[in-house]
Amino acid sequence: MEPNEKLEELKEALKDRNCSIEKHSSVMEVTFERTEDADWFESIFEDYQRESAVSCLMSMRGANARHKFVFNVKDMDKFIKLLEEE
């Protein structure tokens, strides 16, 4: 599957979460507008690390009322699947 298709799948999985997504090589940046969406993502991120889909979360919460998460993607397919299960 093409990288752009995977990014579109990720956007679809997060479509109800009011966020922007940027991909830089294997590093993903997701910025949430709403605190409740950021809380949701942060609370389940540890599960994604245990499933070896992602690693190395850096959180920048509250800056300009936005909540940004930067992390490494190890397995995009698994990450998207886990998000769709939530």
TAGICOR-V769583 format. One record per residue. N is the residue number from 1. PHI is phi in radians with two decimals (none if undefined). BURIAL is b if it has 16 or more other C-alpha atoms within 10 Angstrom, else e. Layout:
n:N phi:PHI burial:BURIAL
n:N phi:PHI burial:BURIAL
//
This chain:
n:1 phi:none burial:e
n:2 phi:-1.18 burial:e
n:3 phi:-0.97 burial:e
n:4 phi:-1.16 burial:e
n:5 phi:-1.15 burial:e
n:6 phi:-1.12 burial:e
n:7 phi:-1.11 burial:b
n:8 phi:-1.14 burial:e
n:9 phi:-1.11 burial:b
n:10 phi:-1.11 burial:b
n:11 phi:-1.05 burial:b
n:12 phi:-1.14 burial:e
n:13 phi:-1.14 burial:b
n:14 phi:-1.85 burial:b
n:15 phi:-1.05 burial:e
n:16 phi:-1.56 burial:e
n:17 phi:-1.82 burial:b
n:18 phi:0.82 burial:e
n:19 phi:-2.46 burial:b
n:20 phi:-1.93 burial:e
n:21 phi:-2.27 burial:b
n:22 phi:-2.26 burial:e
n:23 phi:-2.05 burial:b
n:24 phi:-2.19 burial:e
n:25 phi:0.98 burial:e
n:26 phi:-1.71 burial:e
n:27 phi:-1.72 burial:e
n:28 phi:-1.95 burial:b
n:29 phi:-2.19 burial:b
n:30 phi:-2.13 burial:b
n:31 phi:-2.08 burial:b
n:32 phi:-1.76 burial:b
n:33 phi:-1.46 burial:b
n:34 phi:-1.77 burial:e
n:35 phi:-1.02 burial:e
n:36 phi:-1.12 burial:e
n:37 phi:-1.22 burial:b
n:38 phi:-1.13 burial:b
n:39 phi:-1.07 burial:e
n:40 phi:-1.02 burial:e
n:41 phi:-1.10 burial:b
n:42 phi:-1.11 burial:e
n:43 phi:-1.20 burial:e
n:44 phi:-1.76 burial:e
n:45 phi:-1.05 burial:b
n:46 phi:-1.02 burial:e
n:47 phi:-1.08 burial:e
n:48 phi:-1.15 burial:b
n:49 phi:-1.16 burial:b
n:50 phi:-1.09 burial:e
n:51 phi:-1.44 burial:e
n:52 phi:1.07 burial:e
n:53 phi:-1.61 burial:b
n:54 phi:-2.50 burial:b
n:55 phi:-2.76 burial:b
n:56 phi:1.03 burial:e
n:57 phi:-1.27 burial:b
n:58 phi:-2.06 burial:e
n:59 phi:-1.92 burial:b
n:60 phi:-2.17 burial:e
n:61 phi:-1.67 burial:b
n:62 phi:1.54 burial:e
n:63 phi:-1.18 burial:e
n:64 phi:0.97 burial:e
n:65 phi:1.05 burial:e
n:66 phi:-2.14 burial:e
n:67 phi:-2.24 burial:b
n:68 phi:-1.86 burial:b
n:69 phi:-2.18 burial:b
n:70 phi:-2.12 burial:b
n:71 phi:-2.73 burial:b
n:72 phi:-1.56 burial:b
n:73 phi:-1.80 burial:b
n:74 phi:-1.57 burial:b
n:75 phi:-2.49 burial:e
n:76 phi:-1.07 burial:b
n:77 phi:-1.06 burial:e
n:78 phi:-1.16 burial:b
n:79 phi:-1.05 burial:b
n:80 phi:-1.10 burial:b
n:81 phi:-1.06 burial:e
n:82 phi:-1.12 burial:b
n:83 phi:-1.13 burial:b
n:84 phi:-1.19 burial:e
n:85 phi:-1.36 burial:e
n:86 phi:-1.24 burial:e
//
